Amino acid sequence: MYESIEFNFLCLYTFVINTLEPSWALRTSVMLRKLFKDLSYRFDVSEVFTDFLDYALLVMKWQDHQRDFSYYEKKYEQRHTLFQQMLDQLSIESNNAGEGMKDALGDFFMDEISHGRNGQYFTPQPMCDMMALMTSETIENNQVVNDPTCGSGRMLLALGKLNRNAIFIGSDIDMTCCKMAVVNMFLNTMRGEIACMDALTMEFRKAWQLDYKNIGGCNVPFWVEINNKEDSFHFMNQTKSATPAVKTPVPNKKIKPVQLALFQ
Ligand SMILES: C[S@@+](CC[C@H](N)C(=O)[O-])C[C@H]1O[C@@H](n2cnc3c(N)ncnc32)[C@H](O)[C@@H]1O
């Protein structure tokens, strides 16, 4: 009897999945998409998304009492309040029913903005989780983990599932990706740094360092902007690793250049 209930449930599930409208198959909630649509009716979607990220970062800069939101009020008029509603909705979705570490922002970006342009498809979350486990079964407190091409930061979120108290370092050449990673790190109270830089040439643009303060028994996240590359964790680490702990062996000039001389 149980088998037949299970079978019927499976049939129903397959039927529902197969008959859903394509838009339902999107990863982003209807609510988030509706708010974004209302905001972007007069503007280009990429521009509104960038404004949303800047708005989120401004809200998250709570320690600055001189924050100025007039840009949003002037540009979006009475609709500017939708930014806060969107941020609230994003926080709820990223909270993931209390578990956190969910890249709702990256999903939204892929569904509504990038559509895969410039290779902006992020690794599916289950694969990130698997790769995090394969890379490191355990992560110590304060251990540094790094994703040099972090995109929206979902690989760091996957590592965060193994230990939230690690130091998360990420970089990306794309400013929008960096801002998404900062918002994701903030929403999950993760410590570390996201740098906007070319991970191949090490050309640096700016970075955001994230930490939290214990205020009244609560860990409250905050971020600070880093414009000087010497202050960036990325370059501090590089200076350290550039000095090899083991001395480079010097070739012995006395050895005659004959076969097997290397093994003498
Ligand atoms: C396919 S995404 C992967 C993002 C993330 N690691 C993930 O697994 O979802 C590749 C990312 O690499 C970034 N990228 C490409 N070239 C880069 C470079 N030279 N330096 C830093 N980031 C780079 C892109 O902007 C993009 O966000």
The ligand as an SDF file (V2000), in Angstrom:
LIG
                    3D

 27 29  0  0  0  0  0  0  0  0999 V2000
   32.1750   30.8510  -13.6980 C   0  0  0  0  0  0  0  0  0  0  0  0
   32.3640   32.1810  -12.5570 S   0  0  0  0  0  0  0  0  0  0  0  0
   32.6890   31.2460  -11.1030 C   0  0  0  0  0  0  0  0  0  0  0  0
   32.3240   32.0040   -9.8640 C   0  0  0  0  0  0  0  0  0  0  0  0
   32.3660   31.2030   -8.5550 C   0  0  0  0  0  0  0  0  0  0  0  0
   33.7060   30.7890   -8.2120 N   0  0  0  0  0  0  0  0  0  0  0  0
   31.4700   29.9830   -8.6430 C   0  0  0  0  0  0  0  0  0  0  0  0
   31.9940   28.8700   -8.5870 O   0  0  0  0  0  0  0  0  0  0  0  0
   30.2640   30.1340   -8.7520 O   0  0  0  0  0  0  0  0  0  0  0  0
   33.9870   32.7830  -12.9930 C   0  0  0  0  0  0  0  0  0  0  0  0
   34.2780   34.1230  -12.3640 C   0  0  0  0  0  0  0  0  0  0  0  0
   35.6470   34.4360  -12.6240 O   0  0  0  0  0  0  0  0  0  0  0  0
   35.7660   35.8350  -12.7640 C   0  0  0  0  0  0  0  0  0  0  0  0
   37.0530   36.0980  -13.4370 N   0  0  0  0  0  0  0  0  0  0  0  0
   37.3940   35.8330  -14.7190 C   0  0  0  0  0  0  0  0  0  0  0  0
   38.6660   36.2000  -14.9500 N   0  0  0  0  0  0  0  0  0  0  0  0
   39.1650   36.6840  -13.7790 C   0  0  0  0  0  0  0  0  0  0  0  0
   40.4300   37.2150  -13.3710 C   0  0  0  0  0  0  0  0  0  0  0  0
   41.4420   37.3180  -14.2210 N   0  0  0  0  0  0  0  0  0  0  0  0
   40.5740   37.6220  -12.0970 N   0  0  0  0  0  0  0  0  0  0  0  0
   39.5570   37.5150  -11.2180 C   0  0  0  0  0  0  0  0  0  0  0  0
   38.3320   37.0270  -11.5490 N   0  0  0  0  0  0  0  0  0  0  0  0
   38.1300   36.6200  -12.8060 C   0  0  0  0  0  0  0  0  0  0  0  0
   34.5180   36.2090  -13.5480 C   0  0  0  0  0  0  0  0  0  0  0  0
   34.1840   37.5780  -13.3900 O   0  0  0  0  0  0  0  0  0  0  0  0
   33.4760   35.2780  -12.9470 C   0  0  0  0  0  0  0  0  0  0  0  0
   32.7550   35.9020  -11.9150 O   0  0  0  0  0  0  0  0  0  0  0  0
  1  2  1  0
  2  3  1  0
  2 10  1  0
  3  4  1  0
  4  5  1  0
  5  6  1  0
  5  7  1  0
  7  8  2  0
  7  9  1  0
 10 11  1  0
 11 12  1  0
 11 26  1  0
 12 13  1  0
 13 14  1  0
 13 24  1  0
 14 15  1  0
 14 23  1  0
 15 16  2  0
 16 17  1  0
 17 18  1  0
 17 23  2  0
 18 19  1  0
 18 20  2  0
 20 21  1  0
 21 22  2  0
 22 23  1  0
 24 25  1  0
 24 26  1  0
 26 27  1  0
M  CHG  2   2   1   9  -1
M  END
$$$$
